[in-house]
Amino acid sequence: MEPIDTLSYGHNSGRGQTIFLPLLKSHYLLLWSFCTIFLPSAHAALRNVVIMEKVEIFDTPTLRTTANITQHSPASVPAVFVEMVALQDISQLKINSVFTVRSRTGELQAALYNSTLGLCEFLEHPFRNRLLQIIQLELIRHSNIPTKCPMRAGLYYIRNVSFARARIPSFLPASYFRVDVNLLKTKPWQTVLETRWYGKLIKK
């Protein structure tokens, strides 16, 4: 099932009809909550699969970063490769994550999730940020990203991560998305790294 290009949700009426309801941006979060509570079996037979398409990196001298998304063959799932060089120890970081639905043409439509918390707090209690926890579970097997604070000076990498097996909530509709993951230094306040990840959710 390919991603939808508008904010709408289809639900079987029980009479052989599927009703598509147009959604206002301000109502999208309400739909998410409604589906979680009242429609636990929605798309039960289908799984959300992440297909990564593009990445944008805005780094600083504190944390030099390069990233690309590579597809090894037409039949394979695109994979993420990242290299980061920390020129000095980094502590007191905060991590900001945003999940935004976008149209096929790239227009941002609705931010479903926006959270900022201390990086050390997240590493100790990853369940407090569901979006970052999904990402972390995939990265652990394919990277040497620190699992505790502080972030020491050195070379860090992420290699061949596809997110194809990531556990994405099944009630989310097929859609295009942008995920922002940003690192912020607090003393003084400074953006250390800004990243934007583009892709789509498909049902399989």
N, C-alpha and C positions, 0 to 999 in steps of 0.2 A: 504494500500500500504506500503510495507516494505521499509526500507532505502536502497538507492543505495550504492554500495561498491566502486564505482569509481567516479571521478569527470566528470560527463557528464550531458547533459540536453536534455530532449525529447520534441520535438515540432511537432504538427500535421501539415503536409505539405498541407492539404486541399485536398489531393488525396487519403485519406484512409491510408496514411503511417505516421508512427511516426519516425522522424529522430533523432538519438542520436549522439550528437557531443561531442567528447572527449575534455576535458578542460585542459589547462595548468594552473598551480597554479597561475601564474601571471595574468591570464585572468579571474579568478573567480570573482574578484571584479567588473570587467567590465560587466560580465553577470548579476550580482546583479543590477547594475545601469540600464542596458538595460531592464531587466524584469520590473523594477519599472516604467519606462517611456513608453515602447512600448507594454508590455504584461500585462496590468492591470487585464485582465480576466483569466490569467493562473491559473489553478486549482480552478476556481471560485466556483465550486460545492464541493470542498474538503477543509477541515480545517486542519491546522497543529496541531498535538497533541504532547506534550512533555511527554516522558517516561524517568524518571530518573533511572539510573542504579547503580551508584557508586559515592562515594565522598572521596577525600583525603584532610586531614587537616594538616597544618604545623603552629602551634601556637607558642606563646612566653609567658613568664611570665606576660607581660603587659596585654594580653587578652587570657586567657586560654579558649580553645574551643573544644567541642566534637560534632560530627555530625554522623548521620546514615540515611540510606534510608530503609524504611520498607514497605513491601506489606502485608496488613492485610489479604487478601484472594486472590485466583487465579484470581477472577473477578475484583478486585480493582486495582486502579492505584497506583504505588509506591509513598510514601509520605516522605517528608523531615522533620527531627527533628534536631534541633541545640540548644545547650546551650553554652553561653559565660559568663565568669566572668571577668569583668574589675576590676583590683586591685587598680586602681587609675583613676582620671579624665583624659580623653584623648582629646586633642584638636589639631588643625592644621593637621588634617589627609587628605591624598589624597587617592582616591579610583581608582584602576586600573581594567579594565574589558577587557577580550579577549574572542572572540568567534571563535573557530577553528573547521573546518570540519575534521573528522578522518575516517579511513577505519574500516571495521568490525573487523579487527585484532588489532586495536588500533593505527595504524600509523597516526600521525598528517599530514594532507595534505595541508590545506590552512587556514590561519588566515583571516577571513572575517572582523573582527572588533577588534581594539585595541585602547583603549582610557584611558587617565588618567586625572582626574580633582579633584579639591578640594571637599571634602565631604560636607562641608557647602554650597558650590556653587551648588552641585547637589541637596541637600535637598531643597534649595530655588527655583531651576529651573530644576526639574527632566526631563523635555522634552529635555534638551540639551544632554542627553545620553540615546538613545532609548533602548539599551540593559538593562541598569540598571533600567530604568523606567518600563519595562515589569516585571522585578523581583520585584521591589518595590511594584507595584500594587497588586501582589499576597501576599507579606509578610505583608502588612498593616493589613490585616484581621486576621492574625494568629500569630502575634508576638508583643513584646513590644520594638522592635528595635527603637532607638531614631529617631525622625523626625526633630530634630534641633541640633545644636552644642551648647556646647561641649558634648561629650559622657561621662556621669558621671560614677563614680565607682558603680558597682552593678552587678546583675544577669540579663542577657538578654536571651530570648528564641525565637525559631521559632518552631511551632508545627503543624504537619499534613498538610504541604503545598505540593500539588501534581503538581502544574503548568499545570494541565490538561485543564484549561480554559484560560490559558495565551493567549494573542492575538499575536500570532507569524505571521509575514508576510506570506501570502499564496503563494507568488511566490517562496519561498525557497523550494528546492526539499527535499523529504524524505532523511534523511541522519543521520549518527552518528556524535556526536559533543562532544567537551569539552569546558566548560565555566570556565575561571579563574576569580575569584574575590579576589583582594588583597587589604589590608589596609596598607598604608605607613605613617609613622610619619616623619615630615619634620624638626623638630628642636630637636635633630639632625636627619638626614635621617636614618630611621630604618624601617624594615619590621615588622609590628605588627601582621599581620595575612595573611597567604597564603592559598587559597582554590582552589580545582579543582573539577569540577562537570561534570560527564560523563553521557551521555544519548543518546537518538535518537529522531528524528522527524518522525512521521508517518502521513500519510494522512487518514483522516476519513470523 
